[in-house]
Amino acid sequence: MSAIVWRKASRSNEHGGACIEVAELPGAVGVRDSKDPDGPQLVVSREAFGALAAALGRQVE
C-alpha cells in the first residue's frame, strides 16, 4: 500500500491523541495511525467505514 495517497482525518490534530489517516481504495477505505505510518493498516469496505463513522459521530454529539 505504499503507492496509496493518505490524508489526515478532519478531526485529527497536531497535538497527539487520536490521529488517523484514511485512503480511498477501489471499493474500500484504508485506515492507519498517522503517528505510525509504517505500522498496521486496516482496510474495510466503504459500507463498514460509513457505519463506523456514523457510530463515532453519534458518540461525539
PDB file as gemmi writes it, atoms N, CA and C in Angstrom:
CRYST1    1.000    1.000    1.000  90.00  90.00  90.00 P 1                      
ATOM      1  N   MET A   1       0.832  -1.205   0.000  1.00  0.00           N  
ATOM      2  CA  MET A   1       0.000   0.000   0.000  1.00  0.00           C  
ATOM      3  C   MET A   1       0.867   1.255   0.000  1.00  0.00           C  
ATOM      4  N   SER A   2       2.092   1.146  -0.468  1.00  0.00           N  
ATOM      5  CA  SER A   2       2.992   2.298  -0.456  1.00  0.00           C  
ATOM      6  C   SER A   2       2.613   3.363  -1.483  1.00  0.00           C  
ATOM      7  N   ALA A   3       1.912   3.012  -2.574  1.00  0.00           N  
ATOM      8  CA  ALA A   3       1.528   3.981  -3.601  1.00  0.00           C  
ATOM      9  C   ALA A   3       0.203   4.665  -3.278  1.00  0.00           C  
ATOM     10  N   ILE A   4      -0.394   4.337  -2.174  1.00  0.00           N  
ATOM     11  CA  ILE A   4      -1.688   4.893  -1.773  1.00  0.00           C  
ATOM     12  C   ILE A   4      -1.514   6.327  -1.277  1.00  0.00           C  
ATOM     13  N   VAL A   5      -2.457   7.194  -1.610  1.00  0.00           N  
ATOM     14  CA  VAL A   5      -2.449   8.579  -1.121  1.00  0.00           C  
ATOM     15  C   VAL A   5      -3.256   8.633   0.165  1.00  0.00           C  
ATOM     16  N   TRP A   6      -2.589   8.940   1.261  1.00  0.00           N  
ATOM     17  CA  TRP A   6      -3.231   9.029   2.575  1.00  0.00           C  
ATOM     18  C   TRP A   6      -3.531  10.481   2.897  1.00  0.00           C  
ATOM     19  N   ARG A   7      -4.635  10.711   3.600  1.00  0.00           N  
ATOM     20  CA  ARG A   7      -4.949  12.077   4.068  1.00  0.00           C  
ATOM     21  C   ARG A   7      -5.389  12.001   5.516  1.00  0.00           C  
ATOM     22  N   LYS A   8      -5.004  13.010   6.249  1.00  0.00           N  
ATOM     23  CA  LYS A   8      -5.329  13.036   7.671  1.00  0.00           C  
ATOM     24  C   LYS A   8      -6.819  13.303   7.852  1.00  0.00           C  
ATOM     25  N   ALA A   9      -7.431  12.575   8.752  1.00  0.00           N  
ATOM     26  CA  ALA A   9      -8.853  12.764   9.030  1.00  0.00           C  
ATOM     27  C   ALA A   9      -9.098  14.183   9.537  1.00  0.00           C  
ATOM     28  N   SER A  10     -10.235  14.744   9.198  1.00  0.00           N  
ATOM     29  CA  SER A  10     -10.521  16.144   9.523  1.00  0.00           C  
ATOM     30  C   SER A  10     -10.552  16.416  11.022  1.00  0.00           C  
ATOM     31  N   ARG A  11     -10.843  15.422  11.838  1.00  0.00           N  
ATOM     32  CA  ARG A  11     -10.890  15.618  13.296  1.00  0.00           C  
ATOM     33  C   ARG A  11      -9.542  15.407  13.964  1.00  0.00           C  
ATOM     34  N   SER A  12      -8.531  14.981  13.217  1.00  0.00           N  
ATOM     35  CA  SER A  12      -7.201  14.787  13.779  1.00  0.00           C  
ATOM     36  C   SER A  12      -6.538  16.143  13.962  1.00  0.00           C  
ATOM     37  N   ASN A  13      -5.600  16.198  14.908  1.00  0.00           N  
ATOM     38  CA  ASN A  13      -4.882  17.448  15.119  1.00  0.00           C  
ATOM     39  C   ASN A  13      -3.411  17.143  15.373  1.00  0.00           C  
ATOM     40  N   GLU A  14      -2.621  18.159  15.513  1.00  0.00           N  
ATOM     41  CA  GLU A  14      -1.180  18.018  15.696  1.00  0.00           C  
ATOM     42  C   GLU A  14      -0.787  17.887  17.159  1.00  0.00           C  
ATOM     43  N   HIS A  15      -1.731  17.771  18.065  1.00  0.00           N  
ATOM     44  CA  HIS A  15      -1.443  17.754  19.495  1.00  0.00           C  
ATOM     45  C   HIS A  15      -1.466  16.353  20.087  1.00  0.00           C  
ATOM     46  N   GLY A  16      -1.261  15.341  19.269  1.00  0.00           N  
ATOM     47  CA  GLY A  16      -1.280  13.972  19.778  1.00  0.00           C  
ATOM     48  C   GLY A  16      -2.696  13.447  19.874  1.00  0.00           C  
ATOM     49  N   GLY A  17      -2.866  12.408  20.620  1.00  0.00           N  
ATOM     50  CA  GLY A  17      -4.200  11.842  20.772  1.00  0.00           C  
ATOM     51  C   GLY A  17      -4.577  10.969  19.599  1.00  0.00           C  
ATOM     52  N   ALA A  18      -5.846  10.939  19.273  1.00  0.00           N  
ATOM     53  CA  ALA A  18      -6.385  10.038  18.246  1.00  0.00           C  
ATOM     54  C   ALA A  18      -6.234  10.651  16.862  1.00  0.00           C  
ATOM     55  N   CYS A  19      -5.131  10.368  16.196  1.00  0.00           N  
ATOM     56  CA  CYS A  19      -4.886  10.894  14.854  1.00  0.00           C  
ATOM     57  C   CYS A  19      -4.863   9.738  13.869  1.00  0.00           C  
ATOM     58  N   ILE A  20      -5.751   9.778  12.906  1.00  0.00           N  
ATOM     59  CA  ILE A  20      -5.765   8.736  11.886  1.00  0.00           C  
ATOM     60  C   ILE A  20      -5.654   9.357  10.508  1.00  0.00           C  
ATOM     61  N   GLU A  21      -5.233   8.527   9.570  1.00  0.00           N  
ATOM     62  CA  GLU A  21      -5.222   8.892   8.170  1.00  0.00           C  
ATOM     63  C   GLU A  21      -6.087   7.886   7.427  1.00  0.00           C  
ATOM     64  N   VAL A  22      -6.719   8.354   6.374  1.00  0.00           N  
ATOM     65  CA  VAL A  22      -7.566   7.483   5.575  1.00  0.00           C  
ATOM     66  C   VAL A  22      -7.123   7.565   4.113  1.00  0.00           C  
ATOM     67  N   ALA A  23      -7.405   6.492   3.373  1.00  0.00           N  
ATOM     68  CA  ALA A  23      -7.081   6.442   1.945  1.00  0.00           C  
ATOM     69  C   ALA A  23      -8.250   5.822   1.205  1.00  0.00           C  
ATOM     70  N   GLU A  24      -8.610   6.426   0.084  1.00  0.00           N  
ATOM     71  CA  GLU A  24      -9.660   5.859  -0.763  1.00  0.00           C  
ATOM     72  C   GLU A  24      -9.049   4.759  -1.612  1.00  0.00           C  
ATOM     73  N   LEU A  25      -9.631   3.580  -1.539  1.00  0.00           N  
ATOM     74  CA  LEU A  25      -9.191   2.427  -2.314  1.00  0.00           C  
ATOM     75  C   LEU A  25     -10.359   1.952  -3.169  1.00  0.00           C  
ATOM     76  N   PRO A  26     -10.121   1.180  -4.191  1.00  0.00           N  
ATOM     77  CA  PRO A  26     -11.227   0.662  -5.001  1.00  0.00           C  
ATOM     78  C   PRO A  26     -12.179  -0.192  -4.146  1.00  0.00           C  
ATOM     79  N   GLY A  27     -13.349   0.324  -3.865  1.00  0.00           N  
ATOM     80  CA  GLY A  27     -14.355  -0.394  -3.097  1.00  0.00           C  
ATOM     81  C   GLY A  27     -14.080  -0.502  -1.619  1.00  0.00           C  
ATOM     82  N   ALA A  28     -13.072   0.216  -1.118  1.00  0.00           N  
ATOM     83  CA  ALA A  28     -12.708   0.100   0.292  1.00  0.00           C  
ATOM     84  C   ALA A  28     -12.093   1.400   0.799  1.00  0.00           C  
ATOM     85  N   VAL A  29     -11.822   1.424   2.097  1.00  0.00           N  
ATOM     86  CA  VAL A  29     -11.168   2.562   2.734  1.00  0.00           C  
ATOM     87  C   VAL A  29     -10.029   2.017   3.591  1.00  0.00           C  
ATOM     88  N   GLY A  30      -8.849   2.620   3.462  1.00  0.00           N  
ATOM     89  CA  GLY A  30      -7.715   2.257   4.304  1.00  0.00           C  
ATOM     90  C   GLY A  30      -7.653   3.194   5.492  1.00  0.00           C  
ATOM     91  N   VAL A  31      -7.245   2.670   6.634  1.00  0.00           N  
ATOM     92  CA  VAL A  31      -7.124   3.462   7.856  1.00  0.00           C  
ATOM     93  C   VAL A  31      -5.793   3.116   8.508  1.00  0.00           C  
ATOM     94  N   ARG A  32      -5.069   4.143   8.974  1.00  0.00           N  
ATOM     95  CA  ARG A  32      -3.818   3.908   9.698  1.00  0.00           C  
ATOM     96  C   ARG A  32      -3.594   5.014  10.718  1.00  0.00           C  
ATOM     97  N   ASP A  33      -2.705   4.758  11.645  1.00  0.00           N  
ATOM     98  CA  ASP A  33      -2.317   5.722  12.679  1.00  0.00           C  
ATOM     99  C   ASP A  33      -1.342   6.711  12.046  1.00  0.00           C  
ATOM    100  N   SER A  34      -1.658   7.985  12.079  1.00  0.00           N  
ATOM    101  CA  SER A  34      -0.793   8.984  11.444  1.00  0.00           C  
ATOM    102  C   SER A  34       0.563   9.095  12.141  1.00  0.00           C  
ATOM    103  N   LYS A  35       0.643   8.693  13.400  1.00  0.00           N  
ATOM    104  CA  LYS A  35       1.902   8.749  14.123  1.00  0.00           C  
ATOM    105  C   LYS A  35       2.774   7.529  13.842  1.00  0.00           C  
ATOM    106  N   ASP A  36       2.222   6.511  13.187  1.00  0.00           N  
ATOM    107  CA  ASP A  36       2.947   5.279  12.874  1.00  0.00           C  
ATOM    108  C   ASP A  36       2.611   4.837  11.448  1.00  0.00           C  
ATOM    109  N   PRO A  37       3.008   5.637  10.447  1.00  0.00           N  
ATOM    110  CA  PRO A  37       2.607   5.345   9.066  1.00  0.00           C  
ATOM    111  C   PRO A  37       3.138   4.012   8.532  1.00  0.00           C  
ATOM    112  N   ASP A  38       4.192   3.480   9.123  1.00  0.00           N  
ATOM    113  CA  ASP A  38       4.719   2.183   8.688  1.00  0.00           C  
ATOM    114  C   ASP A  38       4.131   1.025   9.488  1.00  0.00           C  
ATOM    115  N   GLY A  39       3.256   1.343  10.425  1.00  0.00           N  
ATOM    116  CA  GLY A  39       2.635   0.324  11.267  1.00  0.00           C  
ATOM    117  C   GLY A  39       1.450  -0.336  10.583  1.00  0.00           C  
ATOM    118  N   PRO A  40       0.629  -1.000  11.366  1.00  0.00           N  
ATOM    119  CA  PRO A  40      -0.529  -1.711  10.815  1.00  0.00           C  
ATOM    120  C   PRO A  40      -1.480  -0.790  10.060  1.00  0.00           C  
ATOM    121  N   GLN A  41      -2.089  -1.339   9.036  1.00  0.00           N  
ATOM    122  CA  GLN A  41      -3.079  -0.620   8.239  1.00  0.00           C  
ATOM    123  C   GLN A  41      -4.323  -1.486   8.145  1.00  0.00           C  
ATOM    124  N   LEU A  42      -5.455  -0.885   8.315  1.00  0.00           N  
ATOM    125  CA  LEU A  42      -6.734  -1.585   8.275  1.00  0.00           C  
ATOM    126  C   LEU A  42      -7.443  -1.234   6.973  1.00  0.00           C  
ATOM    127  N   VAL A  43      -8.001  -2.220   6.303  1.00  0.00           N  
ATOM    128  CA  VAL A  43      -8.786  -1.987   5.081  1.00  0.00           C  
ATOM    129  C   VAL A  43     -10.188  -2.524   5.332  1.00  0.00           C  
ATOM    130  N   VAL A  44     -11.183  -1.653   5.165  1.00  0.00           N  
ATOM    131  CA  VAL A  44     -12.578  -2.041   5.376  1.00  0.00           C  
ATOM    132  C   VAL A  44     -13.404  -1.607   4.168  1.00  0.00           C  
ATOM    133  N   SER A  45     -14.564  -2.233   4.003  1.00  0.00           N  
ATOM    134  CA  SER A  45     -15.452  -1.837   2.913  1.00  0.00           C  
ATOM    135  C   SER A  45     -15.935  -0.409   3.149  1.00  0.00           C  
ATOM    136  N   ARG A  46     -16.372   0.230   2.091  1.00  0.00           N  
ATOM    137  CA  ARG A  46     -16.917   1.587   2.223  1.00  0.00           C  
ATOM    138  C   ARG A  46     -18.138   1.586   3.142  1.00  0.00           C  
ATOM    139  N   GLU A  47     -18.942   0.538   3.042  1.00  0.00           N  
ATOM    140  CA  GLU A  47     -20.136   0.439   3.886  1.00  0.00           C  
ATOM    141  C   GLU A  47     -19.757   0.338   5.360  1.00  0.00           C  
ATOM    142  N   ALA A  48     -18.770  -0.492   5.666  1.00  0.00           N  
ATOM    143  CA  ALA A  48     -18.326  -0.650   7.055  1.00  0.00           C  
ATOM    144  C   ALA A  48     -17.727   0.652   7.571  1.00  0.00           C  
ATOM    145  N   PHE A  49     -16.950   1.345   6.727  1.00  0.00           N  
ATOM    146  CA  PHE A  49     -16.365   2.612   7.157  1.00  0.00           C  
ATOM    147  C   PHE A  49     -17.456   3.649   7.405  1.00  0.00           C  
ATOM    148  N   GLY A  50     -18.458   3.686   6.539  1.00  0.00           N  
ATOM    149  CA  GLY A  50     -19.573   4.621   6.730  1.00  0.00           C  
ATOM    150  C   GLY A  50     -20.309   4.354   8.029  1.00  0.00           C  
ATOM    151  N   ALA A  51     -20.532   3.079   8.340  1.00  0.00           N  
ATOM    152  CA  ALA A  51     -21.203   2.724   9.594  1.00  0.00           C  
ATOM    153  C   ALA A  51     -20.346   3.112  10.787  1.00  0.00           C  
ATOM    154  N   LEU A  52     -19.038   2.882  10.700  1.00  0.00           N  
ATOM    155  CA  LEU A  52     -18.130   3.266  11.783  1.00  0.00           C  
ATOM    156  C   LEU A  52     -18.134   4.774  11.988  1.00  0.00           C  
ATOM    157  N   ALA A  53     -18.026   5.534  10.904  1.00  0.00           N  
ATOM    158  CA  ALA A  53     -18.026   6.996  11.005  1.00  0.00           C  
ATOM    159  C   ALA A  53     -19.329   7.508  11.596  1.00  0.00           C  
ATOM    160  N   ALA A  54     -20.455   6.925  11.193  1.00  0.00           N  
ATOM    161  CA  ALA A  54     -21.747   7.341  11.733  1.00  0.00           C  
ATOM    162  C   ALA A  54     -21.833   7.036  13.230  1.00  0.00           C  
ATOM    163  N   ALA A  55     -21.362   5.864  13.634  1.00  0.00           N  
ATOM    164  CA  ALA A  55     -21.396   5.495  15.052  1.00  0.00           C  
ATOM    165  C   ALA A  55     -20.496   6.418  15.880  1.00  0.00           C  
ATOM    166  N   LEU A  56     -19.307   6.716  15.359  1.00  0.00           N  
ATOM    167  CA  LEU A  56     -18.414   7.623  16.074  1.00  0.00           C  
ATOM    168  C   LEU A  56     -18.986   9.033  16.133  1.00  0.00           C  
ATOM    169  N   GLY A  57     -19.645   9.462  15.066  1.00  0.00           N  
ATOM    170  CA  GLY A  57     -20.285  10.775  15.062  1.00  0.00           C  
ATOM    171  C   GLY A  57     -21.343  10.905  16.140  1.00  0.00           C  
ATOM    172  N   ARG A  58     -22.079   9.835  16.355  1.00  0.00           N  
ATOM    173  CA  ARG A  58     -23.093   9.854  17.419  1.00  0.00           C  
ATOM    174  C   ARG A  58     -22.452   9.945  18.792  1.00  0.00           C  
ATOM    175  N   GLN A  59     -21.262   9.384  18.965  1.00  0.00           N  
ATOM    176  CA  GLN A  59     -20.553   9.421  20.240  1.00  0.00           C  
ATOM    177  C   GLN A  59     -20.050  10.825  20.553  1.00  0.00           C  
ATOM    178  N   VAL A  60     -19.718  11.595  19.514  1.00  0.00           N  
ATOM    179  CA  VAL A  60     -19.168  12.938  19.679  1.00  0.00           C  
ATOM    180  C   VAL A  60     -20.250  13.950  20.021  1.00  0.00           C  
ATOM    181  N   GLU A  61     -21.453  13.734  19.553  1.00  0.00           N  
ATOM    182  CA  GLU A  61     -22.540  14.715  19.723  1.00  0.00           C  
ATOM    183  C   GLU A  61     -22.900  14.924  21.162  1.00  0.00           C  
TER     184      GLU A  61                                                      
END                                                                             
